[in-house]
């Protein structure tokens, strides 16, 4: 199947003189191919550099206007792939943008830590962000019947682009396990001087069994033999390399609302299943397992949809101390929307009474296998 990435147009439109466009996403989601597609039709001269190449590091090491003017020459666009590997990248990009008139810069990164956290201050007001995730269902040339026929495969193996080129489930399993071991943990360990991959790996496994549930940093720390502060630090770092996404609790300070908890989702179902080495079909999984895969899939497909269609939303879950809860709240400037995820359309759900009373103007919808396409497309 030929894959068309919807973010190509956003990427083209974001290229502006005296601006840095930052294309962010996990490794192997297709950033390099997207850049290649853009450059194949680019009409002006450009310079392409690989941030993982030591020659690139040497080329940009001498931080002067004269050096960068000489390196860039007559090119109107500078592209740096995997730019987070270049030391002091934020200040170097700022100097180029501020000093070389008419220059456009496009950089990619599989870690938001170095490019945004370290480089964020130098680049304040000078960059545009474009996110790329594993394939969104709306990018696939499938009709509604094909989407539903392929649903179980998405729930089990996820949506990394390379999977569409692999024929057998054995090959898909091997690809995902190799991806976790060779790339994701590699990115994790370069963050903030981490050295113990086994702790991070064990933490991710524990999170994999708690999708859609509130996470206790204290309990996780006890299981792993580390402090709750270290657990929180590791999880926040894992968001920087696009392995997991945090969803906080929603509260307007009503007496019974939980306000300080978080839930965590994996950026891709296939990565989650690779971490726990479980690629069993749905028929062999219990109801709790099916529910976690369903909730993770729906949340991520919705996030991709909203991101790619430039529909800005803030995401929360909602729960009270007496056990009333809603899986997902979306808030924008106009309204609050509530969604409950149920894999089977046979299960009925009503809006929790406390929520209906406190947020009477919000909408409520149960997303199941019958109506989920309307939710994610």
Secondary structure, 3 states (H helix, E strand, C coil): CCCCCCHHHHHHHHCCCCEEEEEECCCCCCHHHHHHHHHHCCCCCEEEEECCCHHHHHHHHCCCHHHHHHHHCCCCEEEEECHHHCCCHHHHHHHHHHHCCCCEEEEEECCHHHHHHHCCCCCCCCEEEEECCCCCHHHCCCCHHHHHHCHHHHHHHCCCHHHHHCCCHHHHHHHHHHHHHHHHHHHHHCHHHCCCHHHHHHHHHHHHCCCCCCCCHHHHHHHHCCCHHHHHHHHHHHHHCCCEEEEEECCCCCCCECCCCEEEEECCHHHHHHHCCCCCCHHHCCHHHHHHHHHHHHHHHHHHHHHHCCCCCEEEEEEECCCCEEEEEEECCCCEEEEEECCCCCCCCCCCHHHHHHCCCCEEEEECCCCHHHHHC
